[in-house]
Structures are given as C-alpha cells and as structure tokens.
Amino acid sequence: MSDAMKSVAIARMIERPNTKQFIAGIFDDFLEFHGDRLFADDGAIVGGLAALGGIPVTVIGIQKGHTLEENVACNFGQPNPEGYRKALRLMKQAEKFHRPVVTFINTAGAFCGIGAEERGQGEAIARNLMEMSRLRTPIISIFIGEGGSGGALGLAVGDSVWMLEHGMYSVLSPEGFASILWRDSSRAAEAADLMKMTARDLLQNEVIDRMFLEPKEGLENNLEYTTAEIKWALLETLPRLMKMDLADLLEKRYQRFRKFGDFVE
C-alpha cells in the first residue's frame, strides 16, 4: 500500500475521533444549535457557540459516528442541503456579532440522494462558497479526516486552512478516480499517489496553510496531544485575524482562492 493510500485508510478509520470530540477537547461551554429554519435538522453537521480562551467563537463541523447507530444518525458524515444551510445560518449569525468561525471537515462528500438533489444540494453548497468568500469575520477551516469534493469545500473557504497529518482533500475518492481514468478501482493506491491528496502534498502545493503531526500511537489513542496543538494554534491565529481590517481580510481571502483559478488557467 502506498503512503498516500495509508493516509486515506487512516482518515477513514471508524475509530478516528470525530468533530464532537475535537470540539470537546478544544473549546469550553459548547452550546449546539439545530435546524436550518427551512426544512429539518441535519445530524451530519453540528454547530453552535463556544468559548476559546475567553473568545466567543462559532464552531461548525461535519460529524461521523463510531458505531452503525451513530453513523445512521449522522448519515455517515454526508450532509444534506439543510446541513449546509444550518451552517450558513450560524456563519451569518457569527458575522453579525463579529465572532470568528472555526469549521471541522471530515466527509467523503455531500449526500447524493434524490431528496438531497430535490432540495437543492448544489445550490446550498454554491451559496456557502459565495457567502463564505465574503463573510465579514475570520474563518479557520480544519480537515480532521476525509475531505471529499464540494461536500468538503462547502465548509472550507477559510482565511487559513489546516489539516491533520493523515487528512485528505480531493475532488473525488481514489477509487472513483481510478474507475474513471482506468476503469479499474483496484488501482486506487496508484490514483491516490497521482492525485496529491495528502496533507504533505497539499501543504507543498499551498492548498493548505498548516499541517499538524499526529501521535505515533494513533490519534484515537492520544487525542489530547493534537487538540492541545490545535488549541494553541487557534489562540495564536484568531486574535491576529480579528485585529485585521475587514477589507484587508476579505481581499486576502479572495486572493488565497483566486490563485487556484490562475493555476488552472
């Protein structure tokens, strides 16, 4: 198995700590909010208010479970459009009170069921991209596991984007890539190398801004080490972003993502 595919396998482990565990380890006094005020509450996305060293923050993340029952409740970490609309509702509230936003991302992709499409899955993700690009408050996005396509991007338009060592971020899964390119999903490991989807590749290519090393004994066996590292980084970064002039903050965010368009062109 290639190094890239090893990271993919680790990112997908059912034992891997989920968003709620990261929130509990980093923030204080988390108060979860529910619903998008349009259709329903999506268990695949959790969000609410919390405190970080006395700083009020809005925290939003994609949730996965450790058991079958937990995964059914959160749709295996695949958000429906109401999940993205709930996230946007919380982000707009954060903007109103100039609270910084921290997002946690761990999804194979947005849910592609008929109901999700009927309720505007594509529009919900696209609106999040547009609104986050000009949200008048700081945003930090952290990949803690899988980052699949638009389902991940819908929470990842941040001023700074971070990733754990065994996180991943790509337009689709390596199995899907191999099936499309070679019509052979068994070549997924080869595809993973080619796609440059690992944290180290993404850091080198400036898609992410920071990578956090994971404990050698496994993240699930020593989560406290990683949450302490992330908390320290947030306490260092958020006050600096909050002091920036809003026009400068938005321009820097725009240029951060505009450079990828320049690269494609």
ABEGO torsion letter per residue (X at the ends): XBAAAAAAAAAABAABBBAAAAAAAABBGBBBBBEAGAABBBAABBBEBBBBGGBBBBBBBBBBBABAAAAAAAGGGBBBAAAAAAAAAAAAAAAAAGBBBBBBBBBAEBBABAAAAAAGAAAAAAAAAAAAAABBBBBBBBBABBBBEAAAAAAABBABBBBBAABBBBABBAAAAAAAAAGBAAAAAAAAAAAGABAAAAAAAGABABBBBBBAAEAAABAAAAAAAAAAAAAAAAAAAAABBAAAAAAAAAAAAAAAAAAAX
